[in-house]
Amino acid sequence: MILVLGSNQETIVTHLYQSLISRGMDAIMIEQSDIPNTIKIIMEAKGDEITGYFLLENSKKILFNEIRSIYARPGVGYFEVYDQYEQKEIDFVNSECLITLTWLLEYGNFLVLNRPSASRSNASKPNQIRLIQALGLQVPKTLVTNDPEAIKEFYENHKGEVIYKSISSVRSIVRKMKEEDFERLDTLRYSPVQVQECIDGIDIRVHVVGQEIFASEICAQESDYRYDRTTSMKRFDLPEEIAQACFTVAYGLNLPLAGIDLRMTPEGEFYCFEANPSPVYIYYERKTNFGLASPEPITDALCHLLNQGNK
């Protein structure tokens, strides 16, 4: 059995579940907001083994040893709580449930896309960049600081070709720094920022799914193409050494499913910005003409990987 765990409010979660069912695969969806009252988790640790089951509303049990794989997209604060609970009680329930799920996803004897410990590499972007560089992909020069003078020096050293973005997993819009931004540098005393040299070139999103790889060339006007309505995509043929480097990064970070952001310079050099452990792959799949027989090659590969489990 394949288990899809997440919120039915997220298109990517419902899309994957429906894709598994339409391909004739044995799958079930666990709506996170039905835990812990409507759907219960019963688990026990026995040495290195976790045993137990999900108890559904109809009293059906899904034994952990019946699960082949789990696609997990859990969110914080999406658990079932009583209306009369105070905020501190709501926070407690969410904390306890999230830890329980984290324990199961980390140590359960099945394939998980992706395990919590691996996904946490993206919680600190500077640390992930360090890991990516050690695994063989080139990364931009990066500075993390809350010192305004250090920012100005970095800006001058790179002739104003600098972008800035968040350090954590909290989504932010990547923007190019301008001299008028110096007026706000005093706010850095409250929160450090990450700045990077601006790499000129073409954005490439690479999806690694098990032993398969899919690359999309992205054409956009904005520094952060996610917020550019004119964005278009087409299939990109990665050089073999870069494809292998992407596999090395994905598996070096223990991410069988990964969305890797690259940029190719006019000189043909490749730089890596980050590896997303929970990529919204359908956005790229729907906008990219991969020229393959199936219109959903990434979804096909993901369903196949989940169906294989730990084989």
FIPABA-136723 format. One record per residue (C-alpha): residue number from 1; residue in one letter; x, y, z. Coordinates in nm, 3 decimals, padded with zeros to 5 digits, m for minus. Example, Ala and Ser with C-alpha at 12.3 -4.5 7.8 and 13.67 -1.06 7.14 Angstrom:
// FIPABA-136723
atom kolkol = 1 | marro = A | xx = 01.230 | yy = m00.450 | zz = 00.780
atom kolkol = 2 | marro = S | xx = 01.367 | yy = m00.106 | zz = 00.714
This chain:
// FIPABA-136723
atom kolkol = 1 | marro = M | xx = 00.000 | yy = 00.000 | zz = 00.000
atom kolkol = 2 | marro = I | xx = 00.109 | yy = 00.356 | zz = m00.079
atom kolkol = 3 | marro = L | xx = 00.014 | yy = 00.624 | zz = 00.171
atom kolkol = 4 | marro = V | xx = m00.024 | yy = 00.991 | zz = 00.072
atom kolkol = 5 | marro = L | xx = m00.004 | yy = 01.210 | zz = 00.381
atom kolkol = 6 | marro = G | xx = m00.090 | yy = 01.579 | zz = 00.371
atom kolkol = 7 | marro = S | xx = m00.371 | yy = 01.827 | zz = 00.320
atom kolkol = 8 | marro = N | xx = m00.642 | yy = 01.786 | zz = 00.058
atom kolkol = 9 | marro = Q | xx = m00.626 | yy = 02.166 | zz = 00.026
atom kolkol = 10 | marro = E | xx = m00.294 | yy = 02.126 | zz = m00.158
atom kolkol = 11 | marro = T | xx = m00.329 | yy = 02.051 | zz = m00.527
atom kolkol = 12 | marro = I | xx = m00.003 | yy = 01.859 | zz = m00.540
atom kolkol = 13 | marro = V | xx = m00.123 | yy = 01.617 | zz = m00.270
atom kolkol = 14 | marro = T | xx = m00.461 | yy = 01.545 | zz = m00.430
atom kolkol = 15 | marro = H | xx = m00.304 | yy = 01.526 | zz = m00.777
atom kolkol = 16 | marro = L | xx = m00.059 | yy = 01.258 | zz = m00.668
atom kolkol = 17 | marro = Y | xx = m00.325 | yy = 01.055 | zz = m00.487
atom kolkol = 18 | marro = Q | xx = m00.558 | yy = 01.065 | zz = m00.788
atom kolkol = 19 | marro = S | xx = m00.266 | yy = 00.979 | zz = m01.017
atom kolkol = 20 | marro = L | xx = m00.182 | yy = 00.670 | zz = m00.814
atom kolkol = 21 | marro = I | xx = m00.545 | yy = 00.554 | zz = m00.817
atom kolkol = 22 | marro = S | xx = m00.585 | yy = 00.618 | zz = m01.191
atom kolkol = 23 | marro = R | xx = m00.277 | yy = 00.405 | zz = m01.254
atom kolkol = 24 | marro = G | xx = m00.431 | yy = 00.116 | zz = m01.064
atom kolkol = 25 | marro = M | xx = m00.201 | yy = 00.138 | zz = m00.763
atom kolkol = 26 | marro = D | xx = m00.306 | yy = 00.048 | zz = m00.410
atom kolkol = 27 | marro = A | xx = m00.308 | yy = 00.389 | zz = m00.241
atom kolkol = 28 | marro = I | xx = m00.484 | yy = 00.567 | zz = 00.041
atom kolkol = 29 | marro = M | xx = m00.478 | yy = 00.930 | zz = 00.149
atom kolkol = 30 | marro = I | xx = m00.449 | yy = 01.035 | zz = 00.512
atom kolkol = 31 | marro = E | xx = m00.581 | yy = 01.388 | zz = 00.561
atom kolkol = 32 | marro = Q | xx = m00.351 | yy = 01.541 | zz = 00.823
atom kolkol = 33 | marro = S | xx = m00.626 | yy = 01.755 | zz = 00.970
atom kolkol = 34 | marro = D | xx = m00.816 | yy = 01.435 | zz = 01.065
atom kolkol = 35 | marro = I | xx = m00.538 | yy = 01.344 | zz = 01.313
atom kolkol = 36 | marro = P | xx = m00.559 | yy = 01.278 | zz = 01.610
atom kolkol = 37 | marro = N | xx = m00.934 | yy = 01.243 | zz = 01.664
atom kolkol = 38 | marro = T | xx = m01.094 | yy = 01.115 | zz = 01.343
atom kolkol = 39 | marro = I | xx = m00.780 | yy = 00.920 | zz = 01.247
atom kolkol = 40 | marro = K | xx = m00.572 | yy = 00.776 | zz = 01.529
atom kolkol = 41 | marro = I | xx = m00.211 | yy = 00.663 | zz = 01.533
atom kolkol = 42 | marro = I | xx = m00.114 | yy = 00.367 | zz = 01.751
atom kolkol = 43 | marro = M | xx = 00.258 | yy = 00.294 | zz = 01.755
atom kolkol = 44 | marro = E | xx = 00.516 | yy = 00.114 | zz = 01.965
atom kolkol = 45 | marro = A | xx = 00.893 | yy = 00.100 | zz = 01.958
atom kolkol = 46 | marro = K | xx = 01.052 | yy = m00.244 | zz = 01.976
atom kolkol = 47 | marro = G | xx = 01.426 | yy = m00.200 | zz = 01.955
atom kolkol = 48 | marro = D | xx = 01.501 | yy = m00.067 | zz = 01.607
atom kolkol = 49 | marro = E | xx = 01.149 | yy = m00.149 | zz = 01.485
atom kolkol = 50 | marro = I | xx = 00.836 | yy = 00.064 | zz = 01.496
atom kolkol = 51 | marro = T | xx = 00.511 | yy = m00.131 | zz = 01.497
atom kolkol = 52 | marro = G | xx = 00.155 | yy = m00.005 | zz = 01.495
atom kolkol = 53 | marro = Y | xx = m00.121 | yy = 00.117 | zz = 01.267
atom kolkol = 54 | marro = F | xx = m00.346 | yy = 00.400 | zz = 01.158
atom kolkol = 55 | marro = L | xx = m00.702 | yy = 00.357 | zz = 01.284
atom kolkol = 56 | marro = L | xx = m00.947 | yy = 00.511 | zz = 01.038
atom kolkol = 57 | marro = E | xx = m01.294 | yy = 00.650 | zz = 01.106
atom kolkol = 58 | marro = N | xx = m01.457 | yy = 00.329 | zz = 00.979
atom kolkol = 59 | marro = S | xx = m01.247 | yy = 00.127 | zz = 01.228
atom kolkol = 60 | marro = K | xx = m01.026 | yy = m00.003 | zz = 00.947
atom kolkol = 61 | marro = K | xx = m00.661 | yy = m00.051 | zz = 01.044
atom kolkol = 62 | marro = I | xx = m00.368 | yy = 00.028 | zz = 00.816
atom kolkol = 63 | marro = L | xx = m00.080 | yy = m00.167 | zz = 00.964
atom kolkol = 64 | marro = F | xx = 00.262 | yy = m00.008 | zz = 00.929
atom kolkol = 65 | marro = N | xx = 00.400 | yy = m00.333 | zz = 00.787
atom kolkol = 66 | marro = E | xx = 00.143 | yy = m00.313 | zz = 00.505
atom kolkol = 67 | marro = I | xx = 00.279 | yy = 00.023 | zz = 00.390
atom kolkol = 68 | marro = R | xx = 00.524 | yy = 00.009 | zz = 00.100
atom kolkol = 69 | marro = S | xx = 00.591 | yy = 00.381 | zz = 00.078
atom kolkol = 70 | marro = I | xx = 00.473 | yy = 00.722 | zz = 00.198
atom kolkol = 71 | marro = Y | xx = 00.461 | yy = 01.054 | zz = 00.016
atom kolkol = 72 | marro = A | xx = 00.464 | yy = 01.302 | zz = 00.302
atom kolkol = 73 | marro = R | xx = 00.387 | yy = 01.672 | zz = 00.287
atom kolkol = 74 | marro = P | xx = 00.298 | yy = 01.745 | zz = 00.649
atom kolkol = 75 | marro = G | xx = 00.235 | yy = 02.100 | zz = 00.759
atom kolkol = 76 | marro = V | xx = 00.267 | yy = 02.259 | zz = 01.100
atom kolkol = 77 | marro = G | xx = m00.064 | yy = 02.351 | zz = 01.261
atom kolkol = 78 | marro = Y | xx = m00.288 | yy = 02.131 | zz = 01.045
atom kolkol = 79 | marro = F | xx = m00.400 | yy = 01.882 | zz = 01.309
atom kolkol = 80 | marro = E | xx = m00.747 | yy = 01.827 | zz = 01.450
atom kolkol = 81 | marro = V | xx = m00.821 | yy = 02.022 | zz = 01.767
atom kolkol = 82 | marro = Y | xx = m01.134 | yy = 02.103 | zz = 01.965
atom kolkol = 83 | marro = D | xx = m01.300 | yy = 02.444 | zz = 01.920
atom kolkol = 84 | marro = Q | xx = m01.296 | yy = 02.508 | zz = 02.294
atom kolkol = 85 | marro = Y | xx = m00.917 | yy = 02.468 | zz = 02.319
atom kolkol = 86 | marro = E | xx = m00.709 | yy = 02.768 | zz = 02.413
atom kolkol = 87 | marro = Q | xx = m00.411 | yy = 02.861 | zz = 02.197
atom kolkol = 88 | marro = K | xx = m00.158 | yy = 02.697 | zz = 02.431
atom kolkol = 89 | marro = E | xx = m00.359 | yy = 02.372 | zz = 02.414
atom kolkol = 90 | marro = I | xx = m00.379 | yy = 02.393 | zz = 02.034
atom kolkol = 91 | marro = D | xx = m00.002 | yy = 02.445 | zz = 02.017
atom kolkol = 92 | marro = F | xx = 00.053 | yy = 02.147 | zz = 02.244
atom kolkol = 93 | marro = V | xx = m00.166 | yy = 01.915 | zz = 02.033
atom kolkol = 94 | marro = N | xx = 00.006 | yy = 02.026 | zz = 01.713
atom kolkol = 95 | marro = S | xx = 00.349 | yy = 01.974 | zz = 01.867
atom kolkol = 96 | marro = E | xx = 00.269 | yy = 01.626 | zz = 01.997
atom kolkol = 97 | marro = C | xx = 00.113 | yy = 01.513 | zz = 01.669
atom kolkol = 98 | marro = L | xx = 00.394 | yy = 01.652 | zz = 01.456
atom kolkol = 99 | marro = I | xx = 00.657 | yy = 01.477 | zz = 01.670
atom kolkol = 100 | marro = T | xx = 00.464 | yy = 01.149 | zz = 01.647
atom kolkol = 101 | marro = L | xx = 00.447 | yy = 01.172 | zz = 01.268
atom kolkol = 102 | marro = T | xx = 00.810 | yy = 01.278 | zz = 01.248
atom kolkol = 103 | marro = W | xx = 00.913 | yy = 00.970 | zz = 01.447
atom kolkol = 104 | marro = L | xx = 00.713 | yy = 00.742 | zz = 01.217
atom kolkol = 105 | marro = L | xx = 00.839 | yy = 00.904 | zz = 00.896
atom kolkol = 106 | marro = E | xx = 01.198 | yy = 00.901 | zz = 01.016
atom kolkol = 107 | marro = Y | xx = 01.222 | yy = 00.541 | zz = 01.134
atom kolkol = 108 | marro = G | xx = 00.938 | yy = 00.352 | zz = 00.965
atom kolkol = 109 | marro = N | xx = 01.047 | yy = 00.054 | zz = 00.754
atom kolkol = 110 | marro = F | xx = 00.922 | yy = 00.188 | zz = 00.421
atom kolkol = 111 | marro = L | xx = 01.028 | yy = 00.436 | zz = 00.154
atom kolkol = 112 | marro = V | xx = 00.949 | yy = 00.795 | zz = 00.257
atom kolkol = 113 | marro = L | xx = 00.958 | yy = 01.092 | zz = 00.019
atom kolkol = 114 | marro = N | xx = 01.127 | yy = 01.248 | zz = 00.197
atom kolkol = 115 | marro = R | xx = 01.239 | yy = 01.164 | zz = 00.550
atom kolkol = 116 | marro = P | xx = 01.227 | yy = 01.458 | zz = 00.795
atom kolkol = 117 | marro = S | xx = 01.600 | yy = 01.455 | zz = 00.869
atom kolkol = 118 | marro = A | xx = 01.678 | yy = 01.486 | zz = 00.497
atom kolkol = 119 | marro = S | xx = 01.417 | yy = 01.756 | zz = 00.441
atom kolkol = 120 | marro = R | xx = 01.569 | yy = 01.967 | zz = 00.718
atom kolkol = 121 | marro = S | xx = 01.874 | yy = 02.038 | zz = 00.501
atom kolkol = 122 | marro = N | xx = 01.662 | yy = 02.309 | zz = 00.336
atom kolkol = 123 | marro = A | xx = 01.577 | yy = 02.470 | zz = 00.672
atom kolkol = 124 | marro = S | xx = 01.915 | yy = 02.644 | zz = 00.663
atom kolkol = 125 | marro = K | xx = 02.001 | yy = 02.761 | zz = 00.314
atom kolkol = 126 | marro = P | xx = 02.361 | yy = 02.856 | zz = 00.397
atom kolkol = 127 | marro = N | xx = 02.421 | yy = 02.510 | zz = 00.541
atom kolkol = 128 | marro = Q | xx = 02.260 | yy = 02.342 | zz = 00.242
atom kolkol = 129 | marro = I | xx = 02.478 | yy = 02.544 | zz = 00.003
atom kolkol = 130 | marro = R | xx = 02.783 | yy = 02.422 | zz = 00.194
atom kolkol = 131 | marro = L | xx = 02.664 | yy = 02.061 | zz = 00.153
atom kolkol = 132 | marro = I | xx = 02.583 | yy = 02.107 | zz = m00.217
atom kolkol = 133 | marro = Q | xx = 02.930 | yy = 02.249 | zz = m00.284
atom kolkol = 134 | marro = A | xx = 03.092 | yy = 01.957 | zz = m00.099
atom kolkol = 135 | marro = L | xx = 02.891 | yy = 01.718 | zz = m00.318
atom kolkol = 136 | marro = G | xx = 03.032 | yy = 01.868 | zz = m00.637
atom kolkol = 137 | marro = L | xx = 02.812 | yy = 02.147 | zz = m00.773
atom kolkol = 138 | marro = Q | xx = 02.937 | yy = 02.504 | zz = m00.798
atom kolkol = 139 | marro = V | xx = 02.755 | yy = 02.763 | zz = m00.583
atom kolkol = 140 | marro = P | xx = 02.748 | yy = 03.145 | zz = m00.586
atom kolkol = 141 | marro = K | xx = 02.963 | yy = 03.348 | zz = m00.347
atom kolkol = 142 | marro = T | xx = 02.743 | yy = 03.399 | zz = m00.042
atom kolkol = 143 | marro = L | xx = 02.744 | yy = 03.625 | zz = 00.261
atom kolkol = 144 | marro = V | xx = 02.521 | yy = 03.593 | zz = 00.569
atom kolkol = 145 | marro = T | xx = 02.534 | yy = 03.889 | zz = 00.803
atom kolkol = 146 | marro = N | xx = 02.351 | yy = 04.150 | zz = 01.007
atom kolkol = 147 | marro = D | xx = 02.633 | yy = 04.402 | zz = 00.962
atom kolkol = 148 | marro = P | xx = 02.531 | yy = 04.680 | zz = 00.717
atom kolkol = 149 | marro = E | xx = 02.894 | yy = 04.766 | zz = 00.638
atom kolkol = 150 | marro = A | xx = 02.967 | yy = 04.405 | zz = 00.539
atom kolkol = 151 | marro = I | xx = 02.669 | yy = 04.417 | zz = 00.301
atom kolkol = 152 | marro = K | xx = 02.793 | yy = 04.739 | zz = 00.141
atom kolkol = 153 | marro = E | xx = 03.143 | yy = 04.595 | zz = 00.097
atom kolkol = 154 | marro = F | xx = 03.003 | yy = 04.276 | zz = m00.064
atom kolkol = 155 | marro = Y | xx = 02.786 | yy = 04.491 | zz = m00.291
atom kolkol = 156 | marro = E | xx = 03.082 | yy = 04.702 | zz = m00.402
atom kolkol = 157 | marro = N | xx = 03.308 | yy = 04.399 | zz = m00.454
atom kolkol = 158 | marro = H | xx = 03.051 | yy = 04.252 | zz = m00.693
atom kolkol = 159 | marro = K | xx = 02.986 | yy = 04.584 | zz = m00.871
atom kolkol = 160 | marro = G | xx = 02.624 | yy = 04.593 | zz = m00.757
atom kolkol = 161 | marro = E | xx = 02.541 | yy = 04.252 | zz = m00.908
atom kolkol = 162 | marro = V | xx = 02.394 | yy = 04.110 | zz = m00.586
atom kolkol = 163 | marro = I | xx = 02.065 | yy = 03.944 | zz = m00.487
atom kolkol = 164 | marro = Y | xx = 01.921 | yy = 03.892 | zz = m00.140
atom kolkol = 165 | marro = K | xx = 01.687 | yy = 03.631 | zz = 00.010
atom kolkol = 166 | marro = S | xx = 01.594 | yy = 03.457 | zz = 00.333
atom kolkol = 167 | marro = I | xx = 01.824 | yy = 03.221 | zz = 00.518
atom kolkol = 168 | marro = S | xx = 01.558 | yy = 02.984 | zz = 00.650
atom kolkol = 169 | marro = S | xx = 01.294 | yy = 02.765 | zz = 00.484
atom kolkol = 170 | marro = V | xx = 01.043 | yy = 03.053 | zz = 00.508
atom kolkol = 171 | marro = R | xx = 00.959 | yy = 03.150 | zz = 00.150
atom kolkol = 172 | marro = S | xx = 01.081 | yy = 03.491 | zz = 00.039
atom kolkol = 173 | marro = I | xx = 01.096 | yy = 03.671 | zz = m00.294
atom kolkol = 174 | marro = V | xx = 01.447 | yy = 03.678 | zz = m00.437
atom kolkol = 175 | marro = R | xx = 01.531 | yy = 04.035 | zz = m00.536
atom kolkol = 176 | marro = K | xx = 01.826 | yy = 04.216 | zz = m00.688
atom kolkol = 177 | marro = M | xx = 01.979 | yy = 04.463 | zz = m00.445
atom kolkol = 178 | marro = K | xx = 01.979 | yy = 04.833 | zz = m00.531
atom kolkol = 179 | marro = E | xx = 02.157 | yy = 05.125 | zz = m00.369
atom kolkol = 180 | marro = E | xx = 01.827 | yy = 05.256 | zz = m00.232
atom kolkol = 181 | marro = D | xx = 01.806 | yy = 04.933 | zz = m00.028
atom kolkol = 182 | marro = F | xx = 02.096 | yy = 05.069 | zz = 00.181
atom kolkol = 183 | marro = E | xx = 01.843 | yy = 05.292 | zz = 00.356
atom kolkol = 184 | marro = R | xx = 01.690 | yy = 04.978 | zz = 00.513
atom kolkol = 185 | marro = L | xx = 02.013 | yy = 04.807 | zz = 00.615
atom kolkol = 186 | marro = D | xx = 01.974 | yy = 04.928 | zz = 00.971
atom kolkol = 187 | marro = T | xx = 01.691 | yy = 04.674 | zz = 01.013
atom kolkol = 188 | marro = L | xx = 01.951 | yy = 04.394 | zz = 00.981
atom kolkol = 189 | marro = R | xx = 02.024 | yy = 04.430 | zz = 01.352
atom kolkol = 190 | marro = Y | xx = 01.693 | yy = 04.244 | zz = 01.407
atom kolkol = 191 | marro = S | xx = 01.735 | yy = 03.978 | zz = 01.139
atom kolkol = 192 | marro = P | xx = 02.038 | yy = 03.870 | zz = 00.934
atom kolkol = 193 | marro = V | xx = 02.012 | yy = 03.837 | zz = 00.558
atom kolkol = 194 | marro = Q | xx = 02.174 | yy = 03.621 | zz = 00.293
atom kolkol = 195 | marro = V | xx = 02.324 | yy = 03.797 | zz = m00.009
atom kolkol = 196 | marro = Q | xx = 02.477 | yy = 03.631 | zz = m00.311
atom kolkol = 197 | marro = E | xx = 02.660 | yy = 03.734 | zz = m00.622
atom kolkol = 198 | marro = C | xx = 02.415 | yy = 03.766 | zz = m00.910
atom kolkol = 199 | marro = I | xx = 02.485 | yy = 03.491 | zz = m01.164
atom kolkol = 200 | marro = D | xx = 02.388 | yy = 03.590 | zz = m01.517
atom kolkol = 201 | marro = G | xx = 02.233 | yy = 03.317 | zz = m01.725
atom kolkol = 202 | marro = I | xx = 01.942 | yy = 03.077 | zz = m01.776
atom kolkol = 203 | marro = D | xx = 01.746 | yy = 02.919 | zz = m01.491
atom kolkol = 204 | marro = I | xx = 01.721 | yy = 02.541 | zz = m01.497
atom kolkol = 205 | marro = R | xx = 01.494 | yy = 02.340 | zz = m01.262
atom kolkol = 206 | marro = V | xx = 01.602 | yy = 01.978 | zz = m01.231
atom kolkol = 207 | marro = H | xx = 01.373 | yy = 01.716 | zz = m01.079
atom kolkol = 208 | marro = V | xx = 01.541 | yy = 01.402 | zz = m00.955
atom kolkol = 209 | marro = V | xx = 01.291 | yy = 01.118 | zz = m00.905
atom kolkol = 210 | marro = G | xx = 01.463 | yy = 00.796 | zz = m00.803
atom kolkol = 211 | marro = Q | xx = 01.691 | yy = 00.708 | zz = m01.095
atom kolkol = 212 | marro = E | xx = 01.522 | yy = 00.946 | zz = m01.339
atom kolkol = 213 | marro = I | xx = 01.592 | yy = 01.311 | zz = m01.406
atom kolkol = 214 | marro = F | xx = 01.390 | yy = 01.588 | zz = m01.573
atom kolkol = 215 | marro = A | xx = 01.524 | yy = 01.933 | zz = m01.656
atom kolkol = 216 | marro = S | xx = 01.324 | yy = 02.244 | zz = m01.748
atom kolkol = 217 | marro = E | xx = 01.471 | yy = 02.561 | zz = m01.899
atom kolkol = 218 | marro = I | xx = 01.292 | yy = 02.863 | zz = m01.757
atom kolkol = 219 | marro = C | xx = 01.245 | yy = 03.191 | zz = m01.944
atom kolkol = 220 | marro = A | xx = 01.143 | yy = 03.483 | zz = m01.719
atom kolkol = 221 | marro = Q | xx = 01.196 | yy = 03.856 | zz = m01.676
atom kolkol = 222 | marro = E | xx = 01.210 | yy = 03.868 | zz = m01.295
atom kolkol = 223 | marro = S | xx = 01.496 | yy = 03.754 | zz = m01.067
atom kolkol = 224 | marro = D | xx = 01.247 | yy = 03.519 | zz = m00.898
atom kolkol = 225 | marro = Y | xx = 01.061 | yy = 03.346 | zz = m01.181
atom kolkol = 226 | marro = R | xx = 00.797 | yy = 03.206 | zz = m00.942
atom kolkol = 227 | marro = Y | xx = 00.641 | yy = 03.553 | zz = m00.934
atom kolkol = 228 | marro = D | xx = 00.668 | yy = 03.628 | zz = m01.304
atom kolkol = 229 | marro = R | xx = 00.345 | yy = 03.573 | zz = m01.498
atom kolkol = 230 | marro = T | xx = 00.534 | yy = 03.573 | zz = m01.827
atom kolkol = 231 | marro = T | xx = 00.740 | yy = 03.267 | zz = m01.728
atom kolkol = 232 | marro = S | xx = 00.763 | yy = 02.994 | zz = m01.991
atom kolkol = 233 | marro = M | xx = 00.949 | yy = 02.662 | zz = m01.988
atom kolkol = 234 | marro = K | xx = 01.086 | yy = 02.403 | zz = m02.223
atom kolkol = 235 | marro = R | xx = 01.280 | yy = 02.079 | zz = m02.194
atom kolkol = 236 | marro = F | xx = 01.652 | yy = 02.117 | zz = m02.132
atom kolkol = 237 | marro = D | xx = 01.912 | yy = 01.850 | zz = m02.207
atom kolkol = 238 | marro = L | xx = 02.160 | yy = 01.852 | zz = m01.920
atom kolkol = 239 | marro = P | xx = 02.525 | yy = 01.770 | zz = m01.993
atom kolkol = 240 | marro = E | xx = 02.597 | yy = 01.422 | zz = m01.860
atom kolkol = 241 | marro = E | xx = 02.840 | yy = 01.543 | zz = m01.593
atom kolkol = 242 | marro = I | xx = 02.586 | yy = 01.794 | zz = m01.457
atom kolkol = 243 | marro = A | xx = 02.311 | yy = 01.530 | zz = m01.456
atom kolkol = 244 | marro = Q | xx = 02.537 | yy = 01.298 | zz = m01.259
atom kolkol = 245 | marro = A | xx = 02.626 | yy = 01.582 | zz = m01.022
atom kolkol = 246 | marro = C | xx = 02.253 | yy = 01.639 | zz = m00.960
atom kolkol = 247 | marro = F | xx = 02.208 | yy = 01.271 | zz = m00.874
atom kolkol = 248 | marro = T | xx = 02.508 | yy = 01.296 | zz = m00.642
atom kolkol = 249 | marro = V | xx = 02.359 | yy = 01.600 | zz = m00.466
atom kolkol = 250 | marro = A | xx = 02.010 | yy = 01.448 | zz = m00.434
atom kolkol = 251 | marro = Y | xx = 02.134 | yy = 01.119 | zz = m00.292
atom kolkol = 252 | marro = G | xx = 02.408 | yy = 01.285 | zz = m00.090
atom kolkol = 253 | marro = L | xx = 02.130 | yy = 01.481 | zz = 00.082
atom kolkol = 254 | marro = N | xx = 01.920 | yy = 01.159 | zz = 00.109
atom kolkol = 255 | marro = L | xx = 01.650 | yy = 01.303 | zz = m00.116
atom kolkol = 256 | marro = P | xx = 01.513 | yy = 01.044 | zz = m00.363
atom kolkol = 257 | marro = L | xx = 01.275 | yy = 01.323 | zz = m00.471
atom kolkol = 258 | marro = A | xx = 01.436 | yy = 01.664 | zz = m00.516
atom kolkol = 259 | marro = G | xx = 01.391 | yy = 01.987 | zz = m00.709
atom kolkol = 260 | marro = I | xx = 01.736 | yy = 02.132 | zz = m00.780
atom kolkol = 261 | marro = D | xx = 01.770 | yy = 02.494 | zz = m00.893
atom kolkol = 262 | marro = L | xx = 02.056 | yy = 02.566 | zz = m01.133
atom kolkol = 263 | marro = R | xx = 02.164 | yy = 02.856 | zz = m01.348
atom kolkol = 264 | marro = M | xx = 02.373 | yy = 02.815 | zz = m01.663
atom kolkol = 265 | marro = T | xx = 02.597 | yy = 03.111 | zz = m01.749
atom kolkol = 266 | marro = P | xx = 02.658 | yy = 03.229 | zz = m02.109
atom kolkol = 267 | marro = E | xx = 02.997 | yy = 03.053 | zz = m02.081
atom kolkol = 268 | marro = G | xx = 02.825 | yy = 02.720 | zz = m02.005
atom kolkol = 269 | marro = E | xx = 02.909 | yy = 02.704 | zz = m01.633
atom kolkol = 270 | marro = F | xx = 02.646 | yy = 02.571 | zz = m01.393
atom kolkol = 271 | marro = Y | xx = 02.572 | yy = 02.711 | zz = m01.047
atom kolkol = 272 | marro = C | xx = 02.338 | yy = 02.556 | zz = m00.791
atom kolkol = 273 | marro = F | xx = 02.119 | yy = 02.767 | zz = m00.561
atom kolkol = 274 | marro = E | xx = 01.934 | yy = 02.504 | zz = m00.357
atom kolkol = 275 | marro = A | xx = 01.775 | yy = 02.159 | zz = m00.346
atom kolkol = 276 | marro = N | xx = 01.405 | yy = 02.160 | zz = m00.259
atom kolkol = 277 | marro = P | xx = 01.303 | yy = 01.848 | zz = m00.062
atom kolkol = 278 | marro = S | xx = 00.930 | yy = 01.887 | zz = m00.138
atom kolkol = 279 | marro = P | xx = 00.909 | yy = 02.031 | zz = m00.489
atom kolkol = 280 | marro = V | xx = 00.578 | yy = 02.133 | zz = m00.642
atom kolkol = 281 | marro = Y | xx = 00.675 | yy = 01.937 | zz = m00.952
atom kolkol = 282 | marro = I | xx = 00.337 | yy = 01.963 | zz = m01.128
atom kolkol = 283 | marro = Y | xx = 00.395 | yy = 02.336 | zz = m01.189
atom kolkol = 284 | marro = Y | xx = 00.701 | yy = 02.252 | zz = m01.399
atom kolkol = 285 | marro = E | xx = 00.547 | yy = 01.941 | zz = m01.553
atom kolkol = 286 | marro = R | xx = 00.245 | yy = 02.135 | zz = m01.678
atom kolkol = 287 | marro = K | xx = 00.448 | yy = 02.425 | zz = m01.820
atom kolkol = 288 | marro = T | xx = 00.726 | yy = 02.218 | zz = m01.980
atom kolkol = 289 | marro = N | xx = 00.693 | yy = 02.031 | zz = m02.307
atom kolkol = 290 | marro = F | xx = 00.928 | yy = 01.741 | zz = m02.239
atom kolkol = 291 | marro = G | xx = 00.856 | yy = 01.591 | zz = m02.580
atom kolkol = 292 | marro = L | xx = 00.790 | yy = 01.250 | zz = m02.428
atom kolkol = 293 | marro = A | xx = 00.509 | yy = 01.001 | zz = m02.489
atom kolkol = 294 | marro = S | xx = 00.343 | yy = 01.077 | zz = m02.157
atom kolkol = 295 | marro = P | xx = 00.217 | yy = 01.429 | zz = m02.074
atom kolkol = 296 | marro = E | xx = 00.301 | yy = 01.361 | zz = m01.707
atom kolkol = 297 | marro = P | xx = 00.651 | yy = 01.210 | zz = m01.706
atom kolkol = 298 | marro = I | xx = 00.745 | yy = 01.337 | zz = m01.357
atom kolkol = 299 | marro = T | xx = 00.418 | yy = 01.210 | zz = m01.210
atom kolkol = 300 | marro = D | xx = 00.474 | yy = 00.874 | zz = m01.386
atom kolkol = 301 | marro = A | xx = 00.822 | yy = 00.845 | zz = m01.240
atom kolkol = 302 | marro = L | xx = 00.704 | yy = 00.941 | zz = m00.891
atom kolkol = 303 | marro = C | xx = 00.418 | yy = 00.689 | zz = m00.896
atom kolkol = 304 | marro = H | xx = 00.659 | yy = 00.419 | zz = m01.014
atom kolkol = 305 | marro = L | xx = 00.909 | yy = 00.504 | zz = m00.740
atom kolkol = 306 | marro = L | xx = 00.640 | yy = 00.492 | zz = m00.470
atom kolkol = 307 | marro = N | xx = 00.507 | yy = 00.164 | zz = m00.605
atom kolkol = 308 | marro = Q | xx = 00.856 | yy = 00.012 | zz = m00.587
atom kolkol = 309 | marro = G | xx = 00.900 | yy = 00.115 | zz = m00.224
atom kolkol = 310 | marro = N | xx = 01.232 | yy = 00.004 | zz = m00.076
atom kolkol = 311 | marro = K | xx = 01.307 | yy = m00.244 | zz = m00.355
